[in-house]
């Protein structure tokens, strides 16, 4: 199977606000907001809200680009205390950039990090709103989250709706056209229909199948992801955040098995972190998480999962020394790719093992691992020592185990 191409282009890049599909009304309200600001009309802050992966953050950045605004955005872990907010944000909110451009003060994922605010942080943001001479925008998944009640009545809501499957499909088709990507139409349609309205998740899925020669098989595996928190959103919370609460919440809310989630994290640590010290620290945390997972099963003491969850989420998230300066697509765990590419082989082995159960009275898994290998070695040895011809071996095995010629030929190849 071919490996996914190195993505020298940014799959997540959209050229303009016109490329944000499915939320025309919200985009219009953003443009109206910018128009008023540019005319000198006093506008309060916006609360851009809606489900993950539908283009909220991209739309705000594109709005700034469209109006030549300078974006002042702090990492979610950086604006939890009053001092940082006043030092970093208040000056940006009350002044212009070096070349006279307006500053757009952007506080992303405000609902995720507000729960960890230090005393006075909420008041500092309220003070920022009252003093700001520049546009201020908050982004949240849930504007009704209890942690941001201090913003009620102070920010105007601009709601982005969940995307319809046909809209996600159009986004993927536009992506393929923009980057001259050759994608299987069936796979693109399947990814769009299974994305549950999350365009970012669908684009991540596309990044996995690009450049492979088994796109439909990989898409089938991708389609198995049906969980409360999409794995890509969980990975975002780990690799693109530096907070304990957000990354831990994402991991504990996903329905992915612990082992499979660790495989996802393991596969992507070297892609997301470039600093050797960060990579080493992240793998150390993941190794400790794996140790507690094993202890939990062996001791049947699942309280150990608490430590496992913290280490594989927050431990990996806090391994980085600075906020990532790049965005790399996520890689599918190699074990899942291998399962996909070996699907035909595994099905054939299972079919043979089911027939052999009549003679060996064992499990299918054990027969594949033991008895099939043994029969293959005995047959090969008999042919090598001229005790039987290949045709005789095939005839005798067909009579003894009710196997057809193709199945026997497959078994004989096991020892070649």
Secondary structure, DSSP 8 states (H G I E B T S, - for coil): --------S-TT--SSGGG--S-HHHHHHHHHHHHHHHTT----EEEEE--TTSSHHHHHHHHHHHTT-EEEE--TTT-SSHHHIIIIIIHHHTS--TTS--EEEEETTHHHHGGG--TTHHHHHHHHHHH-SS-EEEEES-TT-GGGGGGTTTEEEEE-----HHHHHHHHHHHHHHTT----HHHHHHHHHHSTT-HHHHHHHHHHHTT-S-HHHHHHHHTT---SS-HHHHHHHHHS---HHHHHHHHHT--S-HHHHHHHHHHHHHHH--SHHHHHHHHHHHHHHHHHHHHHHHHT-TTHHHHHHHIIIIIHHTT-SS--SS-------HHHHHHHHTHHHHHHHHHHHHHHHHHH-S-HHHIIIIIHHHHHHHHHHHHHTTSS-HHHHHHHHHHHH---HHHHHHHHHTT-
